[in-house]
């Protein structure tokens, strides 16, 4: 059964608007109906997502981690578990596929990024579910990666060309053991899925990383050169990386970019170029002001995401699941 076609009436299959908002008109009242509607309209929804980069579904019967897992699974994406990633953010799993958004303190901003783009293991789709919105703030920012690239290529053509040609390397210090008070608090043991330093070195060597151990048990790693600009759909170039998050959020990088970032040929990235990137993204970002039950589906190549700080007595609870 296909439920109300009016829900799809606003789809334009155009790159001009962002994000696409789909509001339940009341015709879908149960989780089973929602799953059937998504499955029946899967191709249409995915086509719209490939154009705009983000869908926001509001008013659907999604109430907790289990119903969110079932709701997102109806889209038919292949699973991408957090455990298999190389992300160093601390997360809490609620089902095999659903986990908490970055557990950083509420006063900490999480800056725009493409999910796990600082590694070679990343999802194609990131979805977020708002189980409980914050009293104040806590919006999830999303930003079209293709628009950032377009504006950057106009304002900084030479450096943008170099970024596309040689890529980028990330340097990061990973603690020993998880630190939930940090946005980058996942320890090297869980990040690399290892138990010993020997195992960690073997894993880092297989990834093509450089590393240096410290007396406190932490390790500084540097990636091999990774893409920072990619071609998708054969005609859209996108700004796909963790540059903004690293520059604005990683310890010491804003003061000295070389602490965390360099071009793929090991040359330094000018600070004014990084400032231009951040300014362009800030001007084009859109804040999802969450309502309880909202579900967002984001194309990880077409859109970056981040989190605004928040406040109040109500516990903000936004959950995440990933797909390929």
C-alpha positions, 0 to 999 in steps of 0.5 A: 500500500502506498500512503498519501502521495501528498507527502511527496508533492514538494519534491523537485529533484533540483539542486537549488533548495536545501534541505528537503522537508517532508512532513507527515500529513497524518496519513502515516500513523504507525511504524509499520505504515512508515516502513511501507511508505519508505519502501514503496517510495525508496527510489523517489526519496533517494533521487531527491536526496541525491539532488538536495543532499539532505532530507528532513522527515517530520511528524513520523511515528519514530520515538526511540532507538529501536523504532528509529533503527527500523525506520531508517532500515526501510531505506535499504542502505547497507549497514555501516557500524561505528565499531568498524570506523576509525573515528575518534569520537566517543559514542554509545551504542543503543542498537547494533546500528544506532548510536549516540551523536558525538558525546562532547559536552553541551557547551562544545561546538562540533564543527562542520565535517563530512563523517569520518572523511579524515580516514579512508573508511567512511559512510555514504549516508549519515542519518540523525534522529532527535529523540529529545531536543534541547531547551536552548540551542543544539541545532544540527548544522548542515552545509552543501559540500558542492556549494562550498567547493564552487565558492572556494574555487572562485575565491581561492582558485590556485589553492583550491586546485592544489587541494584537489591535486595533492589532497590533505594529511591529518595529524591527531593525538589519540589518548590511551583509553576513552575520554568522554569529556572530549569531542575527540576522546576515543582512545587508540585501543577502540579507535584502531580495534586493538589491545596492545601497542604492537597491534596498534603499530601493525594497524597504523602501518597497514593504513599508511600512517606515521606515528609517535608514542608519548610518555602518557601512553597517547599516540600522535598519528599522521594519515597518508594523503587523503582526498579533500575534493571529490567528483560525484555523479560525474559532474559535481565536485564536492569539498569532502574532508574534515578541514573545518572541524580540525582547524576550528575544533582540534586542540592547537590547530587554530593557532598553528594549523601545521599541528593538525593539517598540511597539504598531501605533499607536506607543504603548509596550508595558509591560514587565510585559506583555512579562514576563507573555507570556514567563512564560506561554509558558515555563510551557506550552512543551514541549522536544523532546529530539531523537533522531537521525532525528527529524522534527517537523512544526509548524503555524506558526500553532498553535505557536511554536518555539525552541532551547535552548543546547547543549554537547559535542563532538558537532556538533548538526545540525538541518535545516529545511524550510518549507511553505505 
